[in-house]
Amino acid sequence: MQHTTLCSVCIATYHRPHLLARLLDSLLQQQLDPGTTLEIIVVDNDAQQSAKAVVEGIDQPRFPIVYAVEPRKNISHARNKCVQLARGEYILFIDDDETAGKTWVASMLDAVKTHEADGVFGRVISDFHDETPEWMKSVYLFNIPTLQTGSPARYFTVGNCLVKASLLKTEDGPFDKAYGIMGGEDMHLFSRLRQQGKHFIYCYEGWVAEFVPPERTRVDWILKRAYRTGNLFGRRSIELADNRLMMRGKILATGVVKMFGCLLLTALHLPNKEKRWHWFFKTAANSGLAVSVFNVKIAGY
């Protein structure tokens, strides 16, 4: 008898019922290979249960949908509850503001099996709102590179990933609650696992589209995001380093040198709007990196 592979699609949601409905619709249309089936886990991080009506409004879903509430406002708590509820051999994470391509699950599952990996990270394509300025669509924060399928993964986001459930079920959490308000809990988790020798790869074919609303295409939002990203990178690097004092010195020197270098490049590219803002956003990221050595934390959730 053919072995059936159960995959658990985990969604942590917060105050985005309309986007969640789009996501669930895309999941129910997945084109699966024979012997593969899904369950969908929705954990509502809103104590008022704003997502409940969306889940209950789906008439005769193709796959079972489990709805649960995590009232503590912390994305790590919500993701951890997803993992606890998941029964599948593999766990797929996707965000509530995304939609999945019809072969998303099949492509990710094929990649993890073909390359004998512990986890797979797919492409996240930005789906901009109609009034997004053209120059802003090229901002590096909206264009995280994904290399060809099988390439070693270096950037980890649960906005699009598949991982062996056994890897997470043996972790205590597995997402660190300390990062649950600031964000970066995904990079922290998978960076730890990579240090333990786990093998993670990219899957170019396994894409999802992330809706970018108007408020995220404002310069002030992008500056804050860049600053927070640099800050989280620095704090995570210090925490996971064998010699934290040496790492603090390295990060401070790197952050300061790159910050002033990017500021200079900003000035040199003043006539070019796209390049000017590119380097100014990089300036913000490196300033966040530099201050991370002083344990500065930025809330993001």
MIRORO-816415 format. One record per residue (C-alpha): chain; x, y, z. Coordinates in pm, whole numbers. Example, Ala and Ser with C-alpha at 12.3 -4.5 7.8 and 13.67 -1.06 7.14 Angstrom:
<recs>
   paro       xx       yy       zz
      A     1230     -450      780
      A     1367     -106      714
</recs>
This chain:
<recs>
   paro       xx       yy       zz
      A        0        0        0
      A      129      346      -93
      A      261      558      193
      A       62      879      242
      A      264     1187      330
      A       74     1428      554
      A      192     1790      542
      A       76     2042      801
      A       43     2397      668
      A       83     2632      965
      A      -54     2987      966
      A      -19     3235     1251
      A     -268     3516     1187
      A     -341     3852     1346
      A     -611     4102     1243
      A     -601     4021      870
      A     -921     3824      799
      A     -956     3933      434
      A     -599     3837      350
      A     -636     3512      542
      A     -937     3424      327
      A     -726     3471       11
      A     -453     3250      153
      A     -689     2969      252
      A     -845     2974      -94
      A     -499     2932     -254
      A     -421     2640      -21
      A     -744     2461     -103
      A     -647     2474     -472
      A     -309     2303     -429
      A     -214     2051     -698
      A      -72     1764     -497
      A      117     1458     -609
      A      -48     1119     -545
      A       13     1008     -189
      A       31     1360      -47
      A     -238     1520      164
      A     -268     1832      378
      A     -404     1963      701
      A     -424     2337      764
      A     -353     2481     1108
      A     -472     2838     1176
      A     -367     2993     1506
      A     -532     3328     1576
      A     -309     3557     1780
      A     -608     3785     1844
      A     -792     3717     2170
      A    -1107     3856     2002
      A    -1088     3573     1744
      A    -1110     3796     1437
      A    -1011     3504     1211
      A    -1271     3257     1338
      A    -1551     3364     1102
      A    -1320     3324      801
      A    -1233     2964      891
      A    -1589     2872      983
      A    -1717     3033      663
      A    -1541     2781      438
      A    -1802     2536      312
      A    -1681     2175      293
      A    -1307     2241      269
      A    -1096     2001       65
      A     -856     1953      359
      A     -923     1960      733
      A     -872     2303      889
      A     -787     2330     1259
      A     -859     2665     1426
      A     -708     2764     1760
      A     -650     3085     1956
      A     -328     3202     2118
      A     -432     3509     2323
      A      -77     3611     2422
      A       32     3875     2172
      A      357     3721     2061
      A      423     3564     1721
      A      651     3299     1871
      A      373     3176     2098
      A      139     3157     1798
      A      389     2969     1583
      A      470     2732     1868
      A      104     2646     1906
      A       91     2572     1532
      A      377     2325     1576
      A      209     2163     1877
      A     -112     2107     1680
      A       56     1984     1361
      A       30     1609     1297
      A      215     1596      965
      A      550     1446      873
      A      642     1786      731
      A      544     2133      847
      A      501     2418      600
      A      488     2777      722
      A      323     3057      527
      A      216     3405      641
      A     -141     3529      648
      A      -68     3809      398
      A       55     3565      133
      A      -97     3335     -128
      A       58     3012     -252
      A      121     2910     -611
      A      -80     2600     -708
      A      226     2373     -703
      A      377     2526     -389
      A      344     2221     -163
      A      442     1974     -437
      A      753     2174     -532
      A      872     2218     -173
      A      813     1853      -89
      A      994     1735     -402
      A     1293     1957     -319
      A     1331     1834       40
      A     1314     1470      -71
      A     1532     1501     -381
      A     1810     1686     -200
      A     1770     1497      129
      A     1745     1824      319
      A     1610     1902      665
      A     1424     2205      539
      A     1348     2410      229
      A     1299     2785      180
      A     1110     2911     -123
      A     1073     3238     -310
      A      862     3521     -174
      A      741     3746     -456
      A      620     4093     -360
      A      265     4168     -473
      A      257     4548     -469
      A      -55     4760     -445
      A     -148     4954     -759
      A      -11     5291     -646
      A      337     5171     -547
      A      606     5398     -700
      A      814     5209     -956
      A     1146     5300     -793
      A     1030     5151     -463
      A      963     4808     -617
      A     1338     4756     -650
      A     1411     4813     -277
      A     1623     4522     -154
      A     1388     4448      137
      A     1121     4354     -118
      A     1359     4145     -327
      A     1526     3883     -110
      A     1723     3661     -351
      A     1643     3290     -380
      A     1903     3086     -563
      A     1840     2779     -777
      A     1680     2477     -616
      A     1925     2277     -406
      A     2152     2572     -326
      A     2239     2607       45
      A     1997     2846      216
      A     2143     3140      406
      A     1833     3355      461
      A     1560     3192      668
      A     1201     3315      678
      A      891     3122      776
      A      700     3325      520
      A      772     3031      290
      A      936     2719      423
      A      897     2345      470
      A     1077     2160      748
      A     1076     1809      890
      A      832     1809     1179
      A     1063     1592     1387
      A     1316     1874     1384
      A     1074     2112     1553
      A      895     1865     1778
      A     1221     1794     1959
      A     1292     2163     2013
      A     1170     2335     2330
      A      944     2593     2177
      A     1077     2585     1909
      A     1050     2960     1844
      A     1217     3181     2105
      A      958     3396     2286
      A     1216     3673     2334
      A     1198     3742     1959
      A      820     3717     1942
      A      754     4090     1975
      A     1058     4220     1788
      A     1042     3969     1503
      A     1331     3762     1370
      A     1220     3449     1556
      A     1248     3251     1232
      A     1605     3354     1152
      A     1698     3286     1514
      A     1551     2934     1511
      A     1697     2820     1181
      A     2035     2981     1249
      A     2051     2772     1566
      A     1954     2459     1379
      A     2213     2525     1110
      A     2477     2557     1380
      A     2372     2209     1492
      A     2452     2078     1144
      A     2105     2076      988
      A     2088     2105      610
      A     1868     2376      456
      A     1827     2455       87
      A     1642     2691     -145
      A     1355     2592     -374
      A     1308     2836     -660
      A      991     2671     -792
      A      812     2681     -456
      A      693     3041     -464
      A      439     3242     -269
      A      320     3600     -328
      A      321     3847      -38
      A       81     4140      -53
      A      257     4472       15
      A       -3     4723      140
      A       28     5102      104
      A      158     5154      459
      A      459     4935      381
      A      560     5139       79
      A      618     5453      280
      A      974     5567      327
      A      940     5588      706
      A      817     5225      726
      A     1103     5098      510
      A     1359     5292      716
      A     1226     5140     1038
      A     1222     4793      882
      A     1579     4828      760
      A     1694     4954     1100
      A     1517     4668     1280
      A     1654     4407     1037
      A     2011     4521     1099
      A     1952     4533     1473
      A     1809     4179     1485
      A     2096     4044     1275
      A     2346     4190     1519
      A     2168     4070     1833
      A     2124     3720     1691
      A     2490     3700     1585
      A     2607     3801     1933
      A     2376     3557     2106
      A     2486     3260     1895
      A     2859     3343     1894
      A     3114     3131     2081
      A     3297     3447     2186
      A     3037     3718     2241
      A     3284     3991     2336
      A     3479     3943     2016
      A     3156     3933     1814
      A     3038     4260     1974
      A     3360     4430     1870
      A     3335     4292     1516
      A     2973     4400     1476
      A     3032     4747     1616
      A     3328     4808     1384
      A     3145     4663     1083
      A     2826     4855     1154
      A     2997     5191     1201
      A     3223     5157      894
      A     2937     5042      669
      A     2699     5304      807
      A     2929     5591      713
      A     3021     5425      385
      A     2653     5392      289
      A     2589     5750      400
      A     2866     5865      166
      A     2719     5662     -119
      A     2381     5818      -46
      A     2531     6163      -93
      A     2709     6060     -412
      A     2383     5933     -562
      A     2160     6227     -472
      A     2049     6284     -835
      A     1935     5920     -870
      A     1626     5859     -657
      A     1640     5479     -669
      A     2010     5454     -578
      A     1989     5739     -325
      A     1719     5565     -125
      A     1886     5225     -165
      A     2197     5346       10
      A     2005     5545      272
      A     1805     5233      362
      A     2136     5047      390
      A     2260     5327      618
      A     1962     5265      846
      A     2027     4890      847
      A     2390     4934      945
      A     2305     5184     1217
      A     2069     4922     1361
      A     2354     4672     1339
      A     2593     4903     1524
      A     2360     4976     1817
      A     2278     4608     1862
      A     2601     4570     2061
      A     2442     4787     2331
      A     2142     4550     2352
      A     1906     4801     2192
      A     1578     4629     2107
      A     1312     4740     1860
      A      956     4612     1892
      A      804     4513     1560
      A      488     4320     1644
</recs>
